[in-house]
Amino acid sequence: MTLNYTKNTNPAAIPRPGLELADTNKRKEILIHPGRGFLSSVGCINPAKSLANTGSDLNFLDSRARAISLIDDLSAFLGEKFPTRNDRPIPNAFVVIEGEP
């Protein structure tokens, strides 16, 4: 939910902030959204600070703030060109993911 996501910071509150990457070749889509814990969203991108080790959990509030920062940065960069409704492409925006699947 790029627009109109909840201001509530409870991890269970929805809709959460996020971006949908569509037409991603081998996958139908990839979501960029706040992560919490570990393995709560396999196959998605959860913005987060570096983790101490492979057993570390994602901090939801940190991840949420980073997801919102991505949305806000795109909005500031595009100004009036940024979509005013969800489920609309963000013009001049793309993501490069190298590696798996």
GISUL-V351408 format. One record per residue. N is the residue number from 1. RES is the residue in one letter. SS is DSSP state (@ for helix, = for strand, . for the rest). PHI is phi in whole degrees, -180 to 180 (* if undefined). NEAR is the number of other ideal C-beta (glycine too) atoms within 8 Angstrom. Layout:
BEGIN
N/RES/SS/PHI/NEAR, N/RES/SS/PHI/NEAR
END
This chain:
BEGIN
1/M/./*/10, 2/T/./-74/11, 3/L/./-119/8, 4/N/./63/5, 5/Y/./-74/11, 6/T/./-66/7, 7/K/./-85/4, 8/N/./-67/5, 9/T/./-91/8, 10/N/./-69/5, 11/P/./-57/7, 12/A/./-85/4, 13/A/./-73/8, 14/I/./-130/6, 15/P/./-78/7, 16/R/./-89/12, 17/P/./-69/12, 18/G/=/-176/12, 19/L/=/-130/12, 20/E/=/-104/10, 21/L/=/-98/9, 22/A/=/-99/7, 23/D/=/50/4, 24/T/=/-99/10, 25/N/./71/4, 26/K/./-81/4, 27/R/=/-119/8, 28/K/=/-66/4, 29/E/=/-164/9, 30/I/=/-133/11, 31/L/=/-102/11, 32/I/=/-105/13, 33/H/=/-156/13, 34/P/./-60/14, 35/G/./-106/13, 36/R/./-147/10, 37/G/=/68/8, 38/F/./-139/7, 39/L/./65/5, 40/S/./-79/7, 41/S/./-155/9, 42/V/./-61/4, 43/G/./93/5, 44/C/./-104/10, 45/I/=/-109/7, 46/N/./-113/11, 47/P/./-59/11, 48/A/./-161/11, 49/K/./-76/5, 50/S/./-60/4, 51/L/./-92/8, 52/A/./-64/4, 53/N/./-163/5, 54/T/./-68/4, 55/G/./-94/4, 56/S/./-75/8, 57/D/./-97/6, 58/L/=/-75/14, 59/N/./-89/9, 60/F/@/-60/12, 61/L/@/-63/7, 62/D/@/-65/10, 63/S/@/-63/15, 64/R/@/-62/12, 65/A/@/-61/8, 66/R/@/-70/11, 67/A/@/-63/16, 68/I/@/-64/10, 69/S/@/-61/9, 70/L/@/-61/11, 71/I/@/-63/11, 72/D/@/-63/8, 73/D/@/-66/8, 74/L/@/-60/12, 75/S/@/-63/9, 76/A/@/-65/7, 77/F/@/-66/6, 78/L/@/-88/12, 79/G/@/57/7, 80/E/@/-66/4, 81/K/@/-80/6, 82/F/./-67/9, 83/P/./-57/9, 84/T/./-102/5, 85/R/./-135/6, 86/N/./-69/8, 87/D/./63/4, 88/R/./-118/7, 89/P/./-63/6, 90/I/./-95/11, 91/P/./-65/6, 92/N/./60/6, 93/A/./-119/8, 94/F/./-152/4, 95/V/./-128/5, 96/V/./-111/4, 97/I/./-119/6, 98/E/./-106/3, 99/G/./119/3, 100/E/./-60/2, 101/P/./-90/3
END
